[in-house]
Amino acid sequence: MATTSRADPELVRCPGHPGPRVAHLHLRAAALTPDVALAVGHGGILASYDPGVIPAIVLAAGTSSRMGRLKANLPVGNDTFLTHIVRTLLDAGIDDVVIVLGHEMDVVVQGFSESGLSARFVENAGYASGQLSSLIAGLRVVDRPGVAATLVTLVDIPFVSASTVRAVVDRYQQTHAPIVRPTNRGRYGHPLLVDRSLFDQVRHADPAKGARPVVRAHTTAEGNVEVDDEGAFTDIDTPEDYQRAISVFGRGARAALKSDAQS
């Protein structure tokens, strides 16, 4: 579990999560909602982790231009895409979830704050430059002593199951493969696990190509986890994708999450 020893004056925290599970958000302006309070302190964040911890980064900074609405706030039963993903990660035993925001950040935070879930937030002011910039923003938060690797997933892929998240983490703990990812009949899905030894390579990747060349250069057979989870491979970009996904996953999404968490 992450422990925060200091808070930067520019950070805010969402209510209801005191101490080490406080959700932090880098802000350019005033608090976003009346129930978001300023954290008091000086200097940067000094976070430490128990050895071997694997936090998760959720990339949710994009404009959702093809969807025409914010994907992070699209409803899935009583959840949104974003809260559904975070709930899945928490159900899978991931203690520290970092969400990278950019476009319409205020709106996303407002929607998330009503869920009562625990997560940390970071703003990527340069989100328009591409997904790699958001991943690097997330790495700046999680790259701390004790971290072994990080899970990376997208707000576009909300229906991955907790059992798939656990399978990816278990495979890493068994093999320490530098890249671990779910696979199914030649497809590669999310979440992607990246060993900490590759963080610097990701930071120095070509922005035009993103992190994909780093991932491809370090994939191994032992890092590929075969799963029977269509949600891990379902990328939702358009209204048509959304309607199809809801028809397949939406009705039983919460029941499936509860069942998966108890298995």
Buried (B, 14 or more C-beta within 10 A) or exposed (E): EBBBEEBBEBBBBBBEBEEBBBBBBBBEEEBBEEEBEBBEBEEEBEBBBEEEBBBBBBBBBBEBEBBEEBBBBBBBBEBBBBBBBBBBBBBBEBBBBBBBBBBBBEBBBBBBBEBEBBBBBBBBEBBEEBBBBBBBBBBBBBBBEBBBBBBBBBBBBBBBBBBBBBBBBEBBEEBBBBBBBBBBEEEBBBBBBBBBEBBEBBBEBEEEEBBEEBBEEBBEEEBBBEBEBBBBBBEBEEEEBBEEBBEBBBEEBBEBBEEBBEE
